[in-house]
Amino acid sequence: MASTSATGPGGAGDDPGPADPSDLAPSDLAAFFDDLVRCETRLYNAVGDKLRAEHGIVTSQYEGLRFVRDHPRCRVADIATTFAIGIGAASKIIDRFEANGWAARLPNPADRRSSLISLTAHGATLVAEAEQTFHGHLADLITAAIGAEQVSAVGAALATLRQTLEDARVGVPVG
């Protein structure tokens, strides 16, 4: 499977556009899918093990805490949309955050049916400490295998794929 980088043969800024589907064999796409999913699973699990050992949380909790920190006064629906999960699952996540003293639901003055979510001081401290572990462990795992240029190229490709899927609402749970 041939690839073209942003600084490829045509120079910086060239956009090769969508690939011609006939350029890819079904086995190429299946291999891409397998590699993508298996890498994600292994990275997710390894980071979760490290976060659990050092901070008593797992990757999904870290991601949720980081989202709430980075989006103060977000709603459960915002969490559901971002993580492509159902509203009920997102609400349960916030219930657990509240039970652990990491987050609080506040009244939403614009909509009495929803709440605004904010981290507590304990939640903010936890996510800040866990963030150091998260970044350090990812750097160890990823840079041991690939360099910064590959991280940038793969990251750009995945960001494009993700945006395309999100724009088309592909894989959004029902309910």
Residue pairs with C-beta under 8 A, 6 or more apart in sequence:
1 23
1 24
1 28
1 32
2 23
3 153
4 10
4 14
4 16
5 153
6 12
6 13
6 14
6 153
6 156
8 14
8 16
10 16
43 138
43 141
43 142
44 59
45 59
46 137
46 141
47 59
47 62
47 134
47 137
47 138
47 141
48 58
48 59
48 60
50 133
50 134
50 137
51 57
51 58
51 59
51 61
51 62
51 130
51 133
51 134
52 58
54 130
54 133
55 62
55 126
55 129
55 130
55 133
57 65
57 126
57 130
60 93
61 93
61 96
61 97
62 127
62 130
62 131
62 134
63 83
64 79
64 83
64 93
64 97
65 97
65 102
65 103
65 119
65 123
65 126
65 127
65 130
66 127
66 131
67 74
67 79
67 82
67 83
68 74
68 79
68 97
68 103
68 117
68 118
68 119
68 123
69 119
69 123
69 124
69 127
71 78
72 118
72 119
73 106
73 116
73 117
73 118
74 116
74 117
75 108
75 114
75 115
75 116
75 117
76 87
76 90
76 91
76 94
76 114
76 115
76 117
77 87
77 90
77 114
79 85
79 90
79 93
79 94
79 117
80 86
80 87
80 89
80 90
83 90
84 171
84 172
84 173
85 173
86 173
86 174
86 175
87 175
88 175
94 103
94 105
94 117
97 103
97 117
97 123
98 104
98 105
101 120
101 122
101 123
102 119
102 120
102 122
102 123
102 126
103 117
103 118
103 119
103 120
103 123
104 117
104 118
104 119
104 120
105 115
105 116
105 117
106 115
106 116
106 117
106 118
107 115
107 116
108 114
108 115
108 116
119 127
142 151
143 151
146 154
165 171
